[in-house]
Amino acid sequence: MQIPDNLSSIARIIRKDWKKIYYGAVPYLDAMECINSIHDNFLEDSARSIVCYFLANAQAWKGETARAVKEKLNQLLQPQQPAGASPAI
C-alpha cells in the first residue's frame, strides 16, 4: 500500500479504515486533517508533536492499513538530511 506524505491525506485513510477510533486519538486525527506537511504547525502545536501523540493513542488500531500508515508516520518523523549530505559518523 502506497501512503502519501501529506498528513491530511493520511488522516482520510485513517478515518476510512479505523471504524471505532479510540477517543484519545480523535483530537490528533482532527488536527492532522488540517495539516499538509510534518513541518507545519497547527495552532500552537507542531505537526511532529501531533503525529507523535496520534501514534501514542493509535495502538489499538490494527491491520495492514494501520501498519502501513504507522510506518509512514514514523518515517516522516525521522530527521531528514539535506540532499548530498553524508551521514554523521
C-alpha positions as CSV (number, residue, x, y, z in Angstrom):
1,M,0.0,0.0,0.0
2,Q,1.4,3.4,-1.0
3,I,0.8,6.0,1.7
4,P,1.3,9.7,0.8
5,D,3.4,12.2,2.7
6,N,0.5,14.7,3.1
7,L,-0.9,14.4,6.6
8,S,-4.5,15.4,5.7
9,S,-4.5,12.6,3.1
10,I,-3.2,10.2,5.7
11,A,-5.9,11.3,8.1
12,R,-8.6,10.5,5.4
13,I,-7.1,7.0,5.0
14,I,-7.2,6.5,8.8
15,R,-10.8,7.6,9.0
16,K,-11.8,5.3,6.2
17,D,-10.1,2.3,7.7
18,W,-10.4,2.7,11.5
19,K,-14.0,2.0,12.2
20,K,-14.1,2.7,16.0
21,I,-11.5,5.4,16.5
22,Y,-10.1,5.5,20.1
23,Y,-11.4,8.7,21.7
24,G,-7.8,9.7,22.7
25,A,-6.7,9.7,19.1
26,V,-9.6,11.8,17.8
27,P,-8.3,15.3,18.6
28,Y,-4.9,14.5,17.0
29,L,-6.6,13.0,13.9
30,D,-8.8,16.1,13.7
31,A,-5.7,18.3,13.7
32,M,-3.9,16.1,11.1
33,E,-6.8,16.7,8.7
34,C,-5.8,20.4,8.7
35,I,-2.1,19.8,8.2
36,N,-0.2,19.2,4.9
37,S,3.4,18.7,6.0
38,I,5.2,17.2,9.0
39,H,7.0,20.6,9.1
40,D,3.8,22.6,9.6
41,N,2.1,23.9,12.7
42,F,-1.5,23.6,13.9
43,L,-2.4,26.4,16.3
44,E,0.4,26.2,19.0
45,D,1.4,22.6,18.2
46,S,3.9,21.3,15.7
47,A,2.8,18.7,13.3
48,R,5.5,16.5,14.7
49,S,4.1,16.6,18.2
50,I,0.5,16.0,16.8
51,V,1.7,12.9,14.9
52,C,3.6,11.6,18.0
53,Y,0.5,12.0,20.2
54,F,-1.6,10.4,17.5
55,L,0.7,7.4,17.3
56,A,0.7,7.0,21.1
57,N,-3.1,6.9,21.0
58,A,-3.4,4.6,18.0
59,Q,-2.1,1.4,19.5
60,A,-5.5,-0.2,19.3
61,W,-5.7,0.3,15.5
62,K,-4.6,-2.9,13.8
63,G,-4.4,-4.4,10.4
64,E,-2.5,-4.0,7.1
65,T,-3.5,-0.3,6.6
66,A,-2.7,0.6,10.2
67,R,0.8,-0.9,9.9
68,A,1.5,0.9,6.6
69,V,0.2,4.2,7.9
70,K,2.1,4.0,11.2
71,E,5.3,3.1,9.3
72,K,4.8,6.1,7.1
73,L,4.2,8.4,10.0
74,N,7.2,7.1,11.8
75,Q,9.2,7.6,8.6
76,L,8.0,11.2,8.4
77,L,9.1,11.8,12.0
78,Q,12.7,10.8,11.2
79,P,15.1,13.8,10.7
80,Q,15.8,14.4,7.0
81,Q,19.3,15.1,5.7
82,P,19.8,17.7,3.1
83,A,20.4,16.3,-0.4
84,G,24.0,15.4,-0.9
85,A,24.8,15.4,2.8
86,S,26.7,12.5,4.2
87,P,25.5,10.8,7.4
88,A,27.2,11.8,10.6
89,I,29.8,9.4,11.9
